[in-house]
Each structure stands twice: as structure tokens, then as C-alpha cells.
Amino acid sequence: MDWSNRSWQKEDEALGPKRKVGNRGSQHRPHVIGSFHSTKMNRVVEYESLSEYLFLSLLELDNQTVRYYTQPVEIPVPYLDKHGKPCNWIHVPDVLVFRQENVPHLYQVKDLSAEPSEKDQRVNTYCTKYALERGWAYSVVHPKSIPSVVAQNAKFLMGFLQPRMGFETLIPEVVSRLAFLRSAAIEELSRGFQGKAHPLQVLPVIYHLIANGTFVTNINDGINEFSEVRLASGQNGGANFLAWEGQNGHQSAKSQLGTGILR
């Protein structure tokens, strides 16, 4: 599906967070809550675990992801109370993702653990039903299953996703320089502007261009000044991060060069 020309007003109104982020249940399973300014959503986005932050980071770095909504919908899950009376509890999945050329995809973010509990299986059943009724997909993802170096690269690049003051004058020259060279180590590229900009001024621009998908590099190795970069093309364009591959309703991750984050 083509999401590129959508206004998103309807989705912004309907898919806002349905619950507050908090440390509910943290006495049993400690976790971290926080927030950051989303480039994709142009607003502050909250998270309630490091796994969720990692997943949202991957969405931010994925050029195919157009928009995403956290805690977007309320899904009734039926059960019988102790007296046998039919009741519902409300489950709120973690993220609804809109990716170019894909149907909307509802995600539940989980840490790596043992087999899902009976409650988890029930939730997954009704989330799947809810998604299918709307023409969406549904998956459970385990972001912490990705290689640690890829996770570190994602966290590193998140610090360069927002353009900084002065980037607007350097970006065209850095892109033009790399187009001429075709490929170069980051350090080599940063030293190509003597008399115009110090290498330490150029390095953040290069990392920003990797973060927004203009440049690609091998994210299976730690990104540093010795990493080789090249311009993204039609075949390797987009964020060069991850492909999520699902088995039995669950998702694991593997790193790939020149692909989007989510398949």
C-alpha cells in the first residue's frame, strides 16, 4: 500500500495512546520507562521497556516505516470469572506500524523468555483476530534477539537522527563528495573539506546521513570512523538494518545489509 500522500489526521485522532506508560508490575519484573522526540511522528513518544525502546529505534531508522502509533487500540479479551460469568479484559498492544507497500502491522514487543503463557496465547489469538478483521497483520517481536552490535549501532545512530544547526550547509557537499568517491571510510570522507569544515564538524553530518538512510554501511560491525559508507541506491536504499523473520507467530531478527528493518 502507498502511504506516502496520506494526511494522517484520521489516524492521529483514532490511534493515540490508549493507556499511560508506567511501571505497573515492575515489582515483579523491573523495567525502564522513558520518552524521546520521534522524527517520524514529530512528537514525543513514550516507551516502557528497553526492548520497546530498541524496537521504536529500529522503526525510526527504517526508511520504509512512514508512521507508527504506540498503545494504539484496545482489544477485548473474553474470559469467564470465578462464577462462570462471561467478562472481558482490555488488552492494549504496543505498536501499530505503517510501512510503505505493506498493510498496517500490529506488534506486541516482548523480552526473550520461555514459551508464552496461556494468557499470552489467548491475547495473541484475539489480537490476530482483531488485526485480520481490519486487514492488518499481527506479530510478536523480540528486539533483544538481534545481534548486540546491531543494537548498539541503532542506539548510536538514534543520537544523530535529528539534524543539528549547520547541517543544512554541509549535507549537500558531503553527499556530492561521496557520490564522486562512490565509497569511502568515514574518516577519509570527513577530511575532504579542508578549508571549509573541520573533520569533527563533518563526522556528525555523516552519521546523520547514515541514520536517515542517505548513506549505507555494514551494520554487522560497530559503526565508527573507519566504517565504509556509500550512497543508498534503488537496490540498497532505505535504512540498512534488519529483517524480522517470524516463526509460529513469533518474530526473531537477523541483520542484513541494505534492507528495511521489518519485512
N, C-alpha and C positions, 0 to 999 in steps of 0.2 A: 504494500500500500504506500501511496505517496503522501507523506505528512508535511512536505516542505512548505506548502502555502496555506496551512491551517492557521486560523486566528487563535485558537486555544481558549477563547473566552468561556465557552460552554464547559470544557474540561476543568478549567481553573475553578469554576464555581461548583461543579459537581464532585470533584475528586480531591478537595482539600483534606488535610489530615483529620481522621475521624476519632482520634484519641491523642491525649497528651503523651509526649515522651517522658518516661520516668524510670526510676529504679525499682519498679514493682517486682517483687520476688527476688531482689538482689541479695537478701539474707541467705538464700539457698544457693544462688549462682551469681556471684559478683560480676558486674559488667560495667561498662563505661558509657556514659551519655555525653552528648555534645552537639555542636552545630557548626556549620560553615556556610559561607555565601556561595550559592550554586551559580556557575556561569550559564548552565543550561536553562535553569529556571528563573534566573535573575532575582533570586530572593534567598533568604536564609532557610536552609534545610537541616532538620534535626535527625540524629541517629541515636540508638540506644544500645549499641554494642560495637566492638571493634570490627567484627565481621560485617556488620551493616555499613560501617564507615568505609571499609575496603570495597564493598560492592558498589556503594554510591560513587566512590572514587573512580572505579572502572567505568561506570556509566558516564561520568563527567569527561573521561578521556576517550570515550568511544565516539568517533565522528558519525557513526550510523544512528546513535541514540539522539533523537530530536527533543524528547521531553520525557520526564518521569515524575511520578507522584508518590509520595510516601504516605503510609497508612491511608490508602485511598478509598476503601469501601468497607462496609460492614456486611458480613456473611453470617446468616443464621445457621447454627448447627443444632439439629434436633437431638433430644435425649429424653429419657424417662426419669423423673425424680424418684425418690425413695418410696413414694406412694403409687408409682406406676402412671403418674400423670404426664402427658406429653408436654415438654417445655423446649425452649431454645436458649442457647447461649450465643453471644455475638463474638465472632472472630474477626479480627482486622489484619489482613495480610500486610506484608511490609512495603512492597513497591509495585506500581504498575508502570511498565516501560513501553514507550512508543519508539520503535526503531524503523528507519526507512526501509521500505519493501518488506515489512513484517506486520503481522497482526499485533494488536496490543498484547502484552505478555505480563501476567500477574506472577510475582515472585514472593516466595517465603524464604527468608535468609536464616540459615541455621549454622551453628558451630558443628564441627566434626564430632560425632558421638556414636553410640551404639545404634542398633536398629530402632526405627521410630516406634514410639509407644502406641498403644491402641488409640489414645486420644489424638496423637499426631496423624495416624492413618485416617481417623474419622474426619479430622479437619481437612486433610488433603483430598478426601473424597468429595466433600461439599465445596471446597474451593475449585476443584476441577469442574464439577457440575455448574457452578456459578459462572466460571470463565467460558465454558463451552456454550452456555445459553446466550452469551453475548458475543460469540465469535472470537473470543480471546484464547490464549494459551495459558497454562499454569505450570509452574515448576518450583521445586525446592532447590536452592543453591547453597553450596558450602564454600564460600570465598576463601577460607583458610586452607583449602586443599590445593591452592595454586602454589607453585614454587616460591620459596621465601624471597629469592632475588627479584622475581616479578612483582611481588607485593611491595618490596622496598622501592622498586622503580616507580610504581604507581604512587606511593606516598610522596616520593621525592618530586615527581612531576606535578603533583597537585599544588605544590608551593610556587609553581611557575605558570599555572593556568591563567591567572588574571594578568592582563598586560599592565606594565608599570609606566610611570611617566618617562617619556623619552623614547619608548619603544617604537612609536609611530614613525620616527625618522630613520631608525636603524633597520627595521624589518625589511623594507624593500631592498636595501643594499645587501643585507645578509642573504636574502633569498636569491637575488641576482648573482651574488658571488658563488653560491653553491650550485646554481644552475650552470655556471661556467665550468666549475670544477667537476661536476657530476657527483662526486663523493669526496668526503674529506673527514679527517679526525676533527673532533670538536675544537681541540686546542689549535690545530692548524687553521681552521676557519676563523676562529676568534682573533688570530694575529694578522688577518688580511686587511686590516683597516687602519694601519699606522698613519698617524697624522689626522685621522678623523675620529677614531674612538679607541680607547684603551681596551685590551683584551678582556679585562674584568668587567667592562661595560657591555661587551658583546656576549659573553657567556650566558647571562640570564636571558637574553633575546633568543639564543639558540635553544636553550632548554624550553622556553615558552613555545617555540615553533615545533618542537618535538611534542609537547603536551597538547597542542591544538591540532596535531595531525598534518601540519605542513611538511615537516621533516619526519623521516622514519629511521629507526635504528634497531639493533638487535636487543630486545628487552630480556633475553635469556642470560645476558651478562649485565653486571652492575653498570648503570649509566654514569659516566664520568667524562673528564676532558679528553680521554683517549678513545672514546667510543666513535665509531664511524657513522656519519649521517649522510643521507641522500634525500632528494626531493621525493615526496609522495607522487605516485603516478596513478593512472586509471586502474592498474592491476594491483598495486600495493597501497592505494590511497586509504585514508582513514586512520584511526588510531591503531597502532601496530601492537596490539596487546593480546587479548585472549580469545579463545573459542570455548564456549561451555558445551560440554557433551553430557547428555543425560542418559541414565540407565535406571529402569524401573521407577520412573517418576522422580528420581533424584538427579542432581547435577554435580559433576566434578569439572575441574578446569584443566586445560593444558595451554601452554604458551605457544603462540605461533607468530611468525614474523609477517607483518603486512596484512593482518586480518582485523576484523572488528572484534570487540570484546565478547559479544554474545552471538551465537549462531541461531 
